[in-house]
Amino acid sequence: LYAHAYEAPNGTTTGGRWGSYSLPGASIQFVIDNIGPVASNLVIDPSPNNGKSSQSGNLNFLDSLQLQANLLDSASPIASNIAGAEAFVTDTSKSPANAADAALFTTGTGAEMIPAGAVWGDAPGKQAYAYIPLAVLTAYPDGPVRFWVHAQDVAGNWGPFAYTDLTVDRKAPVLT
């Protein structure tokens, strides 16, 4: 974007002169960020789970799992700070890439994640976590349950989904 001024004598609109494009500050480069942050290194605690094991040391959400993720908005074309993230829980047959499953992954309807340090918007890289109630696991049979995360930057871009699986095993071991 280039800007230059028009100087007219005594407030008139004619008979003046235009400033030069080559003056310092006459040219400003705008960078458009249209790429969202990436979620990675998803970890669930405790894992595997029997549907009754909650995250240890968690006094606020006693009957829950903790889902952690690293969020990063890379510097290409520009790094924006992380504004938020959300988590979704599905069986392993569901995917945000499938049009038939899109309603399960509607942006803004997932479990809100909490930023480490308690503040969003202050850095292009963040660790975040969400507490998922153990009651959510009752909807799923024994086997893998999929946890999805995606993040948003301050420019409003949502990044791609990342996932990890939790093995639910409610059957007690058999002693022989």
C-alpha positions in Angstrom: 0.0 0.0 0.0 1.4 3.4 -0.9 0.2 6.7 0.4 1.1 10.2 -0.6 -0.3 13.6 0.4 -1.8 16.4 -1.6 -1.0 19.9 -0.5 -3.3 22.6 -1.7 -2.8 26.3 -1.1 -5.1 28.0 1.5 -7.5 25.0 1.9 -8.4 24.8 -1.8 -8.6 21.6 -3.8 -6.8 22.8 -6.9 -3.4 24.3 -7.7 -1.5 22.2 -5.2 1.1 19.5 -5.5 1.4 15.8 -4.7 4.0 14.4 -2.4 6.5 11.8 -3.4 6.0 8.0 -3.1 9.7 7.7 -2.3 9.6 9.5 1.0 10.2 7.4 4.1 6.9 6.0 5.5 5.1 6.4 2.2 5.1 2.7 1.7 3.7 0.2 4.2 3.8 -3.6 3.7 0.8 -5.5 4.9 1.1 -9.2 5.6 -2.1 -11.2 5.6 -2.3 -14.1 8.0 -4.7 -16.8 6.7 -3.2 -19.9 8.2 -4.3 -21.2 11.6 -2.2 -22.6 14.4 -1.2 -26.3 14.6 -2.1 -28.6 17.5 0.4 -31.3 18.3 1.7 -33.6 21.1 -1.7 -34.4 22.4 -1.6 -36.3 25.7 -4.4 -37.8 27.9 -3.9 -38.5 31.6 -4.7 -41.1 32.8 -4.3 -43.4 29.8 -5.3 -46.1 29.3 -8.5 -45.7 31.3 -11.2 -47.9 32.8 -13.8 -45.2 32.8 -13.3 -44.5 36.5 -9.7 -43.4 36.7 -9.5 -39.6 37.0 -6.5 -37.3 36.6 -4.4 -37.3 39.7 -3.8 -34.1 41.6 -6.8 -32.3 40.0 -8.8 -30.8 42.8 -11.2 -28.7 40.6 -12.4 -31.5 38.4 -12.2 -34.7 40.4 -13.9 -37.0 38.0 -12.1 -36.1 34.7 -9.4 -36.8 32.3 -6.9 -34.2 31.4 -6.2 -33.6 27.7 -3.1 -31.5 26.9 -1.9 -30.1 23.6 0.9 -27.9 22.3 -0.4 -25.1 20.0 1.8 -23.2 17.6 1.2 -20.6 14.9 4.3 -20.8 12.7 6.0 -17.7 11.2 4.8 -18.4 7.7 3.7 -15.8 6.5 3.5 -14.3 10.0 3.1 -15.8 13.5 0.0 -14.7 15.2 -0.7 -15.2 18.9 -2.9 -18.1 20.0 -6.4 -16.9 20.8 -8.0 -20.2 22.0 -8.5 -23.9 21.4 -11.2 -26.5 21.8 -11.5 -30.3 22.1 -14.0 -32.8 20.8 -14.5 -36.5 21.7 -15.7 -39.1 19.1 -15.4 -42.7 18.2 -12.6 -43.6 15.8 -14.9 -43.7 12.8 -15.6 -40.0 12.9 -13.4 -37.3 11.3 -13.7 -33.6 10.6 -12.6 -34.4 7.0 -15.8 -36.3 6.4 -18.8 -34.2 5.3 -21.2 -36.5 7.0 -19.4 -35.9 10.4 -19.1 -32.1 10.0 -21.8 -31.3 12.5 -19.8 -33.1 15.3 -16.9 -30.7 14.8 -18.7 -27.4 14.5 -16.3 -24.6 15.5 -17.2 -23.1 18.8 -19.1 -26.2 20.1 -16.1 -28.1 21.5 -14.9 -28.2 25.1 -13.0 -25.0 25.7 -9.3 -25.5 26.5 -7.5 -23.6 29.2 -4.1 -21.9 28.4 -1.1 -22.7 30.5 -0.4 -19.4 32.2 -4.2 -18.6 32.1 -3.9 -16.0 29.3 -4.7 -16.4 25.6 -3.4 -14.0 23.0 0.1 -13.3 24.4 2.2 -15.7 22.4 2.3 -17.6 19.1 3.0 -20.9 21.0 1.0 -22.2 23.9 0.4 -25.3 25.9 -3.3 -25.8 26.7 -5.4 -28.4 28.5 -9.0 -29.4 28.9 -10.7 -31.5 31.6 -13.1 -34.0 30.1 -15.6 -35.5 32.5 -15.2 -39.3 32.9 -19.0 -39.5 32.3 -18.3 -38.8 28.6 -16.6 -42.2 28.3 -19.9 -44.0 29.3 -21.2 -43.3 25.8 -18.4 -45.4 24.2 -17.7 -49.2 24.3 -14.4 -50.6 25.4 -11.7 -49.8 22.8 -10.2 -46.6 21.4 -12.0 -43.2 21.9 -10.7 -40.3 19.8 -9.9 -36.9 21.2 -9.6 -34.0 18.7 -8.1 -30.5 19.2 -7.8 -27.5 17.0 -6.8 -23.9 17.8 -7.5 -20.4 16.7 -5.1 -17.4 16.3 -5.9 -13.7 17.1 -6.4 -13.2 13.3 -9.4 -15.5 13.5 -7.9 -18.4 11.7 -8.7 -22.0 12.9 -6.0 -24.5 12.4 -6.3 -28.2 11.3 -7.5 -30.8 13.7 -5.1 -33.1 15.5 -6.1 -36.2 17.5 -5.0 -38.9 19.9 -6.7 -42.0 21.0 -7.5 -43.2 24.5 -7.9 -46.9 25.2 -11.0 -47.6 27.4 -10.8 -51.0 29.1 -13.4 -51.7 31.7 -12.8 -55.5 31.9 -10.9 -56.6 35.0 -8.0 -58.9 34.4 -8.6 -62.6 34.8 -6.3 -64.5 37.1 -5.6 -68.1 36.3 
